[in-house]
Amino acid sequence: MSDTPKPRFAVILVAAGRSERFADANYKKPFAPLCDRAVWLHSAERFMERDDVCQVVVVIAEEDREDFQRRFGPNLAFMSVEVCVGGANRGDSVRAGLAKLTDGATHVAVHDAARPCVADKEIDAVFAAASRDGAAILAARVADTIKRAKAPADGGKPSIEETVPRDGLWAAQTPQVFCRKLLERAHEAAGEGETDDAQLIERLGEPVTLVEGSPMNLKITKRMDLKLAELILKARPPKDPAGGFANPFAGDDMWR
C-alpha cells in the first residue's frame, strides 16, 4: 500500500471580471440567473460535494461586495465557500485567492465562475492528470478553420491575412489545476499583466498536460450563452445540493 498522501484540492472561482461583453446593466455574468440560481452557484456546486476538495474560494470585485452579500448571503450561510476581493486583473485575483488557502491544500484548481457546465467526469480527469503530472488544464481541440486578420486601416473592415493550420491547436478551458507550490512559484515570478495561469507555468519551463474537455463546458460571455447553458444543464440528471439553495433573484421584478 502506498504511503503517498492523497491530493487535496482547493478551488478558486474567479468572478471579479468586468463582464464588458455581457451587456446587462443589472448583472455581471457570474451573478446572472440560470435555472433559478446564479451562474457562479452552479460552478461552485460542481466542486463543493467532492471528497477531494477541501476548500472553495470565490473571488469577487470590490465594487460587487455589498451587492454580492445582499443577494447571496443566505446561500453563504450554509455553504462551505469563502469570499475574497480580487484585484485589477485575473492574475491579481488568483493571487488573492491563493492568499486565502488553508495549509491542507496540496493542489489548486482555478475555475471561471462563469463556466457552470463543466462535467464531473471532466473534473475527475483533469484532477487526476494534475495529481500525476503537476499541471493540467481542460481544453478542446479547435475544430473550426482559423483565420488571422489584418489590422484594418482607419475606418476599414478587417480582412484575412492568413489561414492558420488548426493541427495541434487547442482552446483552453477551466479548471486549470496545478500543484500548489508550483502555482505559487509561478505567480511569484509573474510579470506585469501576465494573467493566464497555465502560461505562467510554461514560463517556468514546466510542462502542462492537456486534458480533452467538451465544447459544452462553455464560458458565459454574452447573454445568449445563458440559453445554451440552460439547455445543457437541463439535459443532465438532476443533482440536488444538500440543503438546497435560496433563490437570490426572488425579489427582483425583472426576473419574475
Phi, psi and omega in degrees: 000134182287140176268001180293124181294148178290143178294146177239125188257131166260143183243126175254114177265115184269116183224030187256007182288173183267349177055044186295329182272354184284333172057052176223119183287344186262331185220140161280159190299324180291341186254001180288151180286136178216113182052047174073007175223162177290152179306314184295331178293321175299317180296315180298321182300330182297339185247333192300325187263009179280137180292335182269001178259124182256348184197140173233125180239126175255131184253121182240168177279150178305320183294343181261357189303309183296313181293324178298315180294321180295316184283321192244005177308314179300325177291316183295337182298330181238002177268146175272064182231135175256153182237138173218165182264133181271198184236203187287334179219179185298319179301316178298322181291319177296320178296325176296320177295318179300324181292343181267355189286147178279166181293337186285346183280126176262335182227157181232130173252122177258122185228140174293124176298339180268019172246082186275356190252010179299138185269152180302319182293331176289320176296316177306313186292317183284328174296316180296319181294319179292325177296323182280317192252345180098334180204132180203148176226152168283143178202156179242137176299138179284120183260334183277154171289131185256131178246132172267131185265148169284147173293124183290149173291167182307122178080356182270176179255152180294150176227167184284129172267317178199161172263126185267123177302131184272356177301127179082000179269135178230143175264119183293141174235188169229158012286149167253127193233135188217153164303133186302313182298324179292316180294318179298319178296321180295320180287329176296329181267000186293142175272173180298127176082358178278121191234340183279123186296315180298322179295324178296323177293318178302321181297334177281353183084014181264143179285149176235120183282136174268126176246122187292123177255190184249148173300342179286349174278060187278155174260128177292116180239316178240164185299327181295338179293335180297322181294317179295318178298322178299317179296320179296313182293322181289339179280349181270155174300143182297143178226108185267112180297148179302126178084344180075170178244141170291150178273108184286356183252008187298331182262008183263112185302325187293343182254007178278000000 
